[in-house]
Amino acid sequence: MKKTLKYLAYILACVAVFLLVARNYGLLSSQQANAFEWEKQVNVYFGNSQMGSGEDCQKVFPVTRTVINAETLAPGTLQALLDGVSETEKSEGYYSDLNKGIIVQKFEIKNGVAYVDLDQTFNKGVKGACKVQMIKSQIETTLNSQPDIDSVIISVNGKTDDILEP
């Protein structure tokens, strides 16, 4: 019985020493990461009828969104653009020429080029040179504002032919 108590005391002492060392080196921190540390403010770009987008089909204006600041920053920024404008922003003249419900099927960045593959909803009903220019400007300006993106290639269901053709 004395031997068992000795071993138990030894084990408890070892655990206590481990906990003290771990706490001193920050391994057992009671602090948790806050969500704001993982979020970033980004700009997404929309047309604005009160600021001249009607006269210039490529004229877009920034609106701030909060996205997760990790490997999902650029795809999150694109998704924020695809989510469209809020009711408040609509009342301020902002609008998007992108169709509602577009699904990003693939997003990849290679050598500064963002390859974005969207579903068929993207092309549905897209007609007219001005609308095509606005859509292209919204996507390219939004994604090119990311530090690791220099250009954008858009595809629909893996095909780049006849994308954004007026």
GIRAWO-V563923 format. One line per field, one symbol per residue. psi: psi as a letter, one per 20 degrees, with the letter a starting at -180 (. if undefined). burial: + if it has 9 or more other C-alpha atoms within 8 Angstrom, else -. Layout:
psi: ???
burial: ???
This chain:
psi: ghhghggggggggggggggggghhjjhlpipqpqhhijqqprpqprqohijjhhhoijoqqqppqprpnbijgghhgghhghiaqrhghgijiqrpjqqqjppohqpqppljpoooprrihgiojoqphggggggggggggghiiphjphrpppqpkipiqkplp.
burial: ------------------+--++--------------+++-++++++++--++---+++++---+-+++---++-+++++++-++---++--++++--+--+-++-+-+--++++++++++++--+----++++++++++++++----+++++++++--+--+---
